[in-house]
Amino acid sequence: MDNSIRQYQIEWKNHLYSSISQKKVSVKLVHYLSDSLIKVILRDRNEITYYLRILDEALRNCRKDQILLILYVIDGVFRSLHKVIPTESDLFKFISSSFQENVLVRNEKKIIETVPEEDCVNVLKLLTIWIDRNDFTLIFLKGWSNRLVEDLNLMDNDVNNTSTAITIDKPMTTHSNTTTTTTTTKTSETTNSVGNSKKRTLEYIDKIQNNYESSLKMAKKTAVRVEFFNELPNEMIYTILKFLGILDLIKLNKVSKFFRDIVNSWPFFKKISFEEQPTINILYLHGIFRHYQNITHINLSYCVGASDSVIYTISQYNPHLEVIIIPGLSFSSPQPLENLIWRSNNLRILNISQIQHLSNTLFKCIKSKPKLEKLNISCCHSLILLMLQCNTNIPASLVHLNIDCYCKTFDSYSYNIALMGFLNRLNKACGLKRIEVMDVDTNIVKSTIELVTNNMWKMASIANNMAIDNLLLTEKKSTLNRRYLNGTTAIYQASKQGHYITVELLLRTGLVDYRIPDAQGCTPLIVSKNLATARMWSNVLGDKLLNISDSQHVVNRGGVRGEVKVSDVDKLNQLFVSVVQIIYKYIDFLKPLNNTFPKNPMGKEIDEILDFHIRFPKHLVPQNEIYRQSILILSSLLKDISFLRETYIPESKDNYYRMSLINQTIRDDIYFDQLVLTKQQQKSILLSLLM
């Protein structure tokens, strides 16, 4: 940081603390503090972090009679801000949400519960001004006003029964062009001043309530006609919406103006994960990270839409990131990632596994993070080499380091030599307690730091069931669903290698999520190497998956019957189990030269095989045994020409689902050529399709 900027920040801090200690904030000082802060933010928006931290510390450490003075400074900042920035701009929303979340919300308990009673009227006046100027969200300001009213017990019937009162010598003006002035308070024994002060307080409360209720009233006129939502208190609506995921909120934002205002006016979450939506639209990502600017945790694991421009947007609008998990992403250059890490001053956890072509500059950015606790650079070959050859100190806060290489790119002996040199260079101030590494030769590498060579994924790859049993006793259960190379899990790797006993062992824990796909969207069931593994999946999960209906029916409070569609992942897994059962039912007809065919087949069985082929990932077709065997079974079922002409084809004319399947498969020349049929059989089937 430039020395002049640093000196400027120290001077700003000293002026703030000196004014607070003197129990007064002059108009001139408020002008100086607010204008100087705005000038710095306009030059670089990320500098706001320093000033937010200073204001946060001031509120946490100040006495209760100094709280109002700090709120006056914040008010002055927004008065100056309105002169130079429109309220609708992204920069204003960023500053507003930053102040609300990092200063006001963090100190809400102290402000509301410890502010002196004689200052409560002025706090309520500030709330009114902030509502008029639209500085912060309405629900936030309403919550503060309600709590103040509840704590003071300011009800109409209490006005005449109070023995003390609050009088204002210099009432604070509400004009937006003037600056907050110094106020002094004193206690009076006159009952008339009691009533006047209480009535003024109630007037401000009524204004806050009326403004808030009128805005919601206008919004509810255009709301969807869902009866129970209109009956719920507003605070309960927000509580309900907090449980929705990011994609659900995006959809809700488009329902009506009522829900749009709710979603856009409240920071529902600080943690965003797109791990289960790897193909999300890039425009959605840009919009989300521009609007929600107080995000602290972000997970973009194997997200296809996370391009260079998205990373730039995150670094520009989200300076408070503490956790960044972005394994498996691809960038055209390392600059976006360098910029993101450089601007994340509060970074604690960083996972950039399997990202290639990273630079020395990025490595320097990582080492400069003073709060970094966990770092995962597995399969980042260039960064692993830089780390092992590092001659300077790594962050003292670093506790967990992952420099493993699942793809076995490094030579084991050379890796061990480099690792031993790295461990010898670590100084005593280093806080490292655990390092995940490749296979280590204990004759070469010796260290007091825990070196982890085995993990669930490696053991599942080689079917080391005894080691898996030991890991289940020592490792956390969350490691069962941890994603490794190309987004694969331990059960995925066991299924892909055909280790069906290992798959069954992992499933018996009851904690494995078999729905987690790899980076290309394939689940552990789909990549089963052989029929034995596929049959094991069918035996263990068959009943559970087949009981999933095409749509789960729900009835809402208004008596309207609705449907929740089953996800594509569950549907494909369901079809996989059905096809495996069909294969074993007709396993005697798998011989290609067998001219016989099953008697009395079911049209549903043909439908399920065709649907399975349509949904099956195309890149797995050449080497997948289940797909090849299902082609042979389908060929056998289609040999029954009488069934095809008399039953299956006629029923498809009134069945749009079956007609769609036929048009995408049997009537497609490329697909039809895959079927194992003689020329005469092909001709008979094609003639049947023309009927």
N, C-alpha and C positions, 0 to 999 in steps of 0.2 A: 504494500500500500504506500502511496505517496506520502512523504513526511508532512507536507502542507495539509493534506486531507486529514491525516491523523491528528495534527495539531488543531485543526478546525473542529473536529469532533470532540476533542477533550475540552476545548473552550466552550462548546455548546453544553456539554455535561456540567461544567463548573457553574455556568450561569444558571442552569436549571436548579441545581442543588442549593446554590446560594440564595436564590429567591424563595425556595421552599423553607429554608431554615429561618428566613426573616419573616415568615408567615404572611407574605404579601406578594402579589404579582402585579407589577405595574403595566399600564397599557404599552409603554415603550418596550418593555422586556418581552411581552407576549408577541408584539410585532417582530422583534428580533428572532425569537426562538422559532416562530412559525414560518417566517419568510426564509430563514436560513435552511430550515429543514426541507421546505418545498423546493428550494433551489437545488439542493443536493439530490433529491429524489428525481427531479426532472432530468438531471444529468445522467444518473444511473439508478434505476429503480431498485437494484439489489442492495444499495446502501441503506435502505430502510431498515434492514435487519438490525443494524447497530443502534439506531434510535429507538426502535421498538424494545430492544433489550434494556436500554437505559430507563425508559418510561416504566417498563415492567419492574425493574429493580427498585425504582423510586416508589412505586405504589406498594411493593411488598415490604419495604423497609421504613416507610414514613409513619409518622404518628397519625392518629385518627383526625386531628384537626388540620392536617396538611393534605388530606385526600381531595378536598374541593379545589385546592390550588392547582393540583396536577390535572384535574378534569378541565379547569379553565384553559390550561396550556393546550390540551387536546382539542378543545373547542376552538381556540385560536388557530390551530393548524388547519382545521376544516374551513374556517372562515376564509383564510388565505387561499386554500385550495380551490374554493368555488370561484375565485376571481380569475384563475388561470386555466382551470380544467373543467370541461362540461361534466355534469353528473352522470351522463349516459356512457362516458368513455370507459374503455377497458382499464386505463390507468387509475381512474378514480375508484372503480370497483375493486381493483387490486389493493389500493391504499386503504379503502374503507374496511374490507374484509381482514386485512392484516392488522389494523388497529383493533378491530372488534375481537378477533380470535386471540391475538398474542398479547394484548394489554388489558382490555376490559373484561373479557370472559375469564381469563386466568386469575384476575383479581376480583371477580364478582362477589365472592363471599365476603371479602374484607370490606369492599366498598359499601355493600348493602347493609351488612350487619354491624359495622363499627363506625360508619359516618355519624358525626354528632347530630342530635335532633335539631339543633338550630340551623344546620346546613341542609337539611332535607328539602326545604322549600326550594333552595337554589339548585339542588340536584334535579328536582322535578322540572324546574324551569329549563335546565339544560336538556332534559329529555324532550321537552316540547320543541325547543329550537332544533334539535337533531331530527325530530320527526318532520318539522316544516321544511328543513333543508334536504331531507332524505339522505342523511349521512350514514345511518346504519339501518339494519333490517327492522321492520316493524315488530315482528314477534319478539325480538331481543329487547327492544325498548319497552314493549308492553309488559314483558316479564319483570323488568326492573321496577316499573311503576307499580305493578301489583304487589310486589314484595315490600316496597316502601310503604304502601298503604296498609298492608297487613301488619308490618312491624310497628308502625306508628298508631295503628288502630284509629285511623282518621275517618270516622263515620259521621254522618250528619247529626245523629243524636248525641255524639260525644262533644260537639263544639262548645255547648254551653256549660259542660261539666268539667272543663279542664282548668287547672289552677295555675298553669304556666303558659307562656306564650312566646312566640318568635316575632321579632320586629326587625325589619330590614332598613338600615340607615341609608344605603345606596343600592336600590334595586337594580339588578342587572338588566340592561336593555335587550330587547329581542330583535333589534334591527340587524339585518345580515351585513350591513356595511360598517358597523361599529365593532369595537373590540371589547372583550369581557373586561370589566373594571373591577377594582378591588372592593370587596364587600366586608363589612364588619357586622357582627351580631351581638346582641345583648339580651338579657333576660328581663322581662317586665312583669310586674305584679298586677297590672291593670287588666281587668276582665274584658274590656272593650277591644284591646289590642289582641287578646286571645282569639276572640271571635273573628276579627278581620284577617288575622294571619292564617287561621285554619280555613276560612272561607276561600282565601286566595289559593291556598294549597289544593283545596277540593276543585277549584275552577281549573287549575292546571291538570289535575288528574282527569277531570271530565273531558278536557280537550284532547288529552292523549287517548282516552278510551274512544271518544267519538271519531277521531281521525282513523284509528285502527279499525273500528267496527264498520265505518263507512266504506273504507277501502275493501274490506272483505265482503261487504254487502254488495258492492258493485261487481266484485269478481264472481260471487255466487250466482248472479243473474245469468251468467253465461256458462255456469258449471254444468257438468253432466248431471243428468237427473238420477242421481243415486241417493236414495232417501236417507240411508243411515249415515252418509258422510255429512249431510247438512245438519243432522241431529247431534253430531259429535262436537265437543269443545275443540277449539282451534289447536290448543296445545296437544290434545290427544291425536289430532290428525298428523302433526309433525312427528310425534312419537311413533306412530304407525309407519310413516314413510321412511323413518330411519332404518327400518329393517329391509328395505328394498335394495336390490343391487343396482349397479350403475346403468346397465342396459334397461332395466325396468323403469328407472327414473327418466331416462331419455325418452322412452315411449310415453310415460305419463306426462311429460312436458308437452307433448303434442295433442293431448286429449282435449283440453279446453284452456281458456284464458285463466280460469280459476287455478287449475293445477300448474299451469305454466308460471304464474306469479308465485305460487308456493315453492316450486322447485328452484326457481331462479333467485329467490330472496333468502335462502337459508343454506348455510354450508352443512349439508347432511353428513358428510363424511370427510375424514382426513386420510383414510386408507382406501386406495383404489387398486383392484386386481382385475386383469384381463386374461388370467391364466386359462380360464374355461371358455374364453371367446377369442381364439387365436386369429380369426378372420374378420375382426371388426373393421368397419369402414374407417378409412383414414380421416375423413372429414369429421366424424364423430370424435375421434381422438383430439383433433385440433380444437374443436369447440369445447370439449370437456376441460382440457388443461388451460384454456384461456379463461373459462368462467370460474372454475373452482381453484382458487389460487392459494389455499392454505393446506394443500396436500402435504403430508409428511411421509407416507408410505406408498410406494408405487411398485406394482408387479406387472411387467410386460413379458413374462416368460414365453418365448417362442411365438410372439405375436407378429403375424405377417404384416399388419398395417403399420407397425412402428418403424417408419423410415427416418432418414436423416432430418427431414423437416419437422417431424413430430418431436424428436429429441431436442431440436432447437427451441420449439415452442415450450416444452417442459422447462428447459433451463431458463427461459426468458420470464415465464410467468409464475414459477413455483420455486422460490428461493429457500423454503423451509424444509426441504426434503431431508429426512433422516435415514430412510431405508430405500435403496434402489436395487431392484431385482430384475435384471433384463438379460438372462442367459439365452443364447441361441439366436440373437438378432444379427442381422447383416447390415453393414454400413458401407457406403462408397468411399468414405474416408474416416479417420479417427477423430476429426475435429469436432463433430457434434458431441461425442462422448466426452472429449476433453473439456469442452465448454460446460457440459452438465455437471461433471464432477468438480470442476474448479469453482463453480458458483454455489455448490451445496456445502456451505460452511458447517452445517450441523450433522454431516453424514456420519452414521454409526455402523450401518451394515451395507455392504456393496457386493453384489453377485453379478459378474460379467462373464460367467463361464461360457466357453466355446465361441467366443468372439475373436476373430482372427485379424491379422494385419494391424495390430495396435502399436503405438509409437512410444518412444522414450519419454516424450512430453506427457503422455497419459500416465506413465509410471511415476513421474515426478509429481503430477497432480494428486495421485493416490497417496504418496508418501507425505504430502503436505497437510493431510487431514488430521488434525489433532485429536478428534473424538472417535476415530475409526476403531471399531471393536472386532468386526468380523469381515473377512475378505475372502472371496471365492473367485479364483482365476484359473480353475481347472480347465485343461485343454486350451488355454490361451498360451500357445507355445512361446510367442515372443515375450510375453510378460513373465512367464515362468523362468525363462532364461535370464531376463533382467533381474528378477528377484533372487535367483540363486547366485548371480554374479555381483549382487549389490554390495558395495563397500561402505555405504553410508547407513545411518541408523534408520530403521523403519519406525512407524509411529509407536510411541510408548504405550498407547492405549490398546493396541492390537492384541487380542486374546486368542482368536481362532483364525487360522490360515489354511486355505485349501489350494495346494499346488499339485494335485493329482492329475494324471493323464489317462483317461479311460480308453482313448484310442490307441495307446501304446506307440506313440510317435517317437518317444525318446528311447535311446538305448539304456537298458537297465543299469549297466556298470557305470557308464558316464554320468547317469543321473545320480547314482549313489555317491560318486566322488564329489560332484557339484553340491549335493545336499550336505555332505559332511563339512565342506568349506563354508557353506552358508551358516550352519549351526555354530561353527567355531568363531565366526565373526560377530555373532549376536552378543551385544553387551549385556551387562548385568541389569541395566535399567529396563530391558525389554520385558514386556508383560506376557509374552506368548506362553500359552499353556497347552495348546493342541494344534498339531499340524497334520493335515491329511495329505499323504504322499503315495507314490507308486510303491511297488514291491521293494522293500528295504532289506539289504544284507546286513544283519546285525554284526558281522565281523568287520564291516567297514564303518557303518554309521552307529555312533553311540551318543546319546543325549539324555539330559534330564527332562526335556520337554516330551510330552506324550506324542508319539508318532503313530498315526492311524493308517494302516495299510489295507485292512479288510473293511468292506462295507456290504450291505445287503445286496447291492446290484452285482458286485463282482462274484459273490458267493452263489447267487442265483444263476449266473452265466455258466458256471462250471458244476452246478448241482451239488454243491458242498452243503448238504442238509445238516450235518452235525455243526458246522460253523454257523449256519443260520439259526439253529436252536440256541447256541451260545449268545449270538447277537440279540436275539429276542429277549434274553434275560438281562443284558447289559445296556443295550441301546434304547433310546426313546422310541415309543411306538410310532411317532410321527415320521421316523425314517423309513417306515414301510412304504409310504406313498411319495417319497422323495424322488425327484426326476433327475436323471443323470444324462448320459450321452444321447443327444437328439431328442431329449424330453422323455426318454423311456424310464419306466419304473422297474423295480426288481421282479415283480410278477410278469411284467411285459417281457423282460429278457428271458425268464424261465420258459414262458410259453413259446417264444420265438425259437428257442433252442430245442424245444420238444421235451423239456424236463417236467413231465406231468406230475411226478411225485412231489417235486419242489413247489409246483403251482398249488397242489392240494394242501401242502404244509402251510403255505402262506395264507391260503383262504381260510384255514381252520382258526386262524387268530381272530377272525371277525372284524379286523381293522383295515383290511386292504380294500382300496377303491379300484375295482376292476374297470371302471369307466374312464380312467385317466388315459388319454391318447398320447401318442408320440407327437413330434413336431409336424407330421404330415396328417394328423387326425385319425390314425389307426389305433384301435383298442387292443388290449392283450388277447381277447378272444379271436379277433380277425386274423392275427398273425400266427395262429397255432401252426406249428410245423407239420404235424401229422394227425392222422385220425384218432390215435390214442389220446393225444392231448385234447383234441376237440371233444371226444366222448367224455373225458373227465370234466370239462367245462359244462357239458350238457347234463351230466349226472348231478353235479353240485348246484348249478344255478338254473337248471331247466325249468323247474316249477316256478321259481321266482320271476324269471323273465317272461315266460309264456303267460303268466297271469296279468301282465301289463296289457291293458286293452288299448285299442287304437286311440281312444280319447278318454280321459278321466272326467266323469261328469260331476259337476258341483252345482249346488243350489244356493244362491245368495239370499240375503235377508228379504229382498223384495219378491221372492218366489220365482225368480227368473232362472231357468236352467241354462248353465253355461258349460263350456268344455275347455279343458287344458290339454293341449296336444302333447303327446309323448315326444321327447327329444329325438333327433336323428341318431344319436349315439345309441340310445336304448332300443330304437327300432331296428337298427342294423344288428345289434347283439341278439335281439329277439329272433330275427330272421336266421341268424347264424345257428342258433340252437335248434330251430325248426328244421333247417336243412340238414344238420348233422343227424337228427332223428330220422329224417326221410332216407338219408344215405344208408343208415344201418337197417332200416326197414326193408330196403330193396338191395341189400349188399350182394345178393347172389347174381344180380344183373349188371355188375360192374365190368365184366369182361367185354371188351370192345367187339369181339367177334360173335358174341352171343346174340342170335337172331330172335330169341324168345323175348317176351315183354311181360310186365306185371299184369295180372288180371284185376279188373275192376279198380283202376286207379281213381284218385280223387282230384277234382279240378282245383281244390284249394292247395294241394301239394305242388301242382305245376305253377300256380300263382306265386307261392312263396319262393320257389326256386328262381323264377323270372325276376321277382322283386329283389331278391338277394343279389342276382347278377347285375342289376341296374345300379344298385347302391354300392356294390363292392368297389374298393379303390383300384383304379386301373393299373397303377404301378405294381401291385401285388399279384396280378393275374398270372404272369408266366410261371412263378415259382410256388404258388399256393396250392397245396394238395386238396384242400377242401373244395376249392373252386373247380379244379379239374375233375374230381370225383362227382360233383354235382352236375357237371356237363354230361357225364356218362349216364347218370341216373335220368336226367331230363331226356336224353336221346332215347332211352329205353321206354319212358312213359309216352313219348310221342309216336312210338312205333305202333301203338294201338290205334289204327286209322279209324275203326268203327267208333271208338270212344271219342275220337277227335271230331269226327263229322257229325255224330248224332247228339253228343252232349256238350262238349267243351266249347266248340265254336258257336253253336246256336245260343248258348247261355251268355256269351260275351256281347251279343248285340244289345242286351238290356243292362249289361254290367260295364259301366264306364271305366271302373278301375281295371278290370281284366282287359278291356279293349286297349287301354293305354299301355299295359304291360306287353301285349302282343305286338303292338305297333313299334315299340322300342326294342324288341328282341327278335322274335321269330320272323317278323316281316322285314327285318333289317338284314341285308345281304352279308355284311361283315360278321354279325353275330351268328347267322344261320350256318355259315361255313365252319364254325367251331363244333357244331354237332356231329357226332359220330354216326353217320347214316349212309346207307347205300344210295346209289343214284335213283333206284326205284322208290325207295322210302322217301327221299327228298321230293321227288315228283308228286307222290301221293299227298304229302303234307302240304305242299304248295297249292295243289288243287283244292284241298280242303279249306285252305285259307281264303280262296277265291269264292267260295260258296256263300 
